[in-house]
Amino acid sequence: MAGEWVGRWRDQVAETVRALGPEDTQPLPRLSREQVPPPRELVLLLRALGVALLNSTESASTITTTLEDIAAAYDVDAQVLVLPTGILFRIGRDEVDLAAAPTTALRLDQIAGIEDLVVVLQRAGISPAQGLSQLEQILAAPPRFGVWVGVIGQTLLSLGFGLLLNPELDALPAYIALGLFVGLLRLVAARWPTLSVALPVVAALLVTVLTVLLVVPLVGDDPLRLATPALVSFLPGATLTIATIELATGQMVSGASRLVWGVSQLLLLTFGVFVGLSLVTVPAAGPIDRLGAWAPWVGVLVVGVGYLLFSSAPRGSLVFLWVALVAAYGAQALGSVLLTAQLSGFVGGLVLVPLTQALSRIPYSPPAAVMMLPAFWLLVPGALGFRGVSELANGLGAGYVVATAISVFAIALGVLVGTSLTRDVQAVRRSWRPRRAG
């Protein structure tokens, strides 16, 4: 009896070790023995779904695995190469297909619908034709809130991120006014394509000029601290983080392309700020009376409501957004105590992935991606980078750029380690489940 018990546990430990072992990173192509062409509906579904996942800010490795798993669920062998502007498929033995991916930012409710559809497709729960129809409905669905509610969301985002800076009381009306101005500017750009092309530069320029001329004389704070929260919706925080993750995992083409695009967005904003500061005389900032340690925590909650309205989050997601945002900010605050301000994002990213995966298992909760995207904004690769590059343009030192790079890589490393730990825990659970059932 004892020998049988020892043998069972030895087998279980060996199975667990195998589950934690490295995966084959370059598997041989799985080619079907039969020369049966794949269903045309499945090809169209994989193309459309791949483009939708690209616009959902998923990493290249995640998209590759997702599409290949869905193809396998329908008994079709597929090889996928994901690029930032398109996806190349080899389906079956002969058919090669290229899907171009126009850059179209998706709302949170659309991302949630796509993630739910992926879960169904990975089980082959519906036919490819039904999946394609559902995907088209998700992409064509109107937002939960109207355009004016989106403007309110932009305003609340500005106020929330302003509170994260722990400002003085007089700065709060300025954050609201500047956020409302940017929201109205976005509304005009949505109907004027010429403005939409140059919107980051125009918004940064106008917000900087208005801040220096109207806000700084009344508030007396640093103009960049006053202007940055209103421009936060232009900051490519998630893009820079995903780019760094892709580079760290060997997705060099996709990662480098995303990184270049993210840096270019920062440079566009920086150019707008630089031109704005060149047009006006910047008064000296005086001492400020900060609100207190409670202000950033209130700001986190305001950011949650703002993101809900700005990006049209799905129903019932506000509480989950708050939990993810508070946890990310709290972990980052703890990291700044245990490590440094630049490395604090590692702790935030480390906590964020397993937390959102756990929350996504709760009934009626949104998918993990819906909770992670707003939290990326709090992990500050974008905001820190924008402030750092702007101050470099003002001749205030290259140390800010170094701090920006360290912050981005720390956040990406935390997310990468958190993802790996989550995958290991899931693998161990799967390895123990049959043994416990027996």
Secondary structure, 3 states (H helix, E strand, C coil): CHHHHHHHHHHHHHHHHHHHCCCCCCCCCCCCCCCCCCCHHHHHHHHHHHHHHHHCCCCHHHHHHHHHHHHHHCCCCEEEEEECCEEEEEECCCEEEEEECCCCCCCHHHHHHHHHHHHHHHCCCCCHHHHHHHHHHHHHCCCCCCHHHHHHHHHHHHHHHHHHCCCCCCHHHHHHHHHHHHHHHHHHHHHCHHHHHCHHHHHHHHHHHHHHHHHHHHHCCCHHHHHHHHHHHHCCHHHHHHHHHHHHCCCHHHHHHHHHHHHHHHHHHHHHHHHHHHHCCCCCCCCCCCCCCHHHHHHHHHHHHHHHHHCCCCCCCHHHHHHHHHHHHHHHHHHHHHCCCCCHHHHHHHHHHHHHHHHCCCCCCCCHHHHHHHHHHHCCHHHHHHHHHHHHHCCCCCHHHHHHHHHHHHHHHHHHHHHHHHHHHHHHHHHHHHHHHC
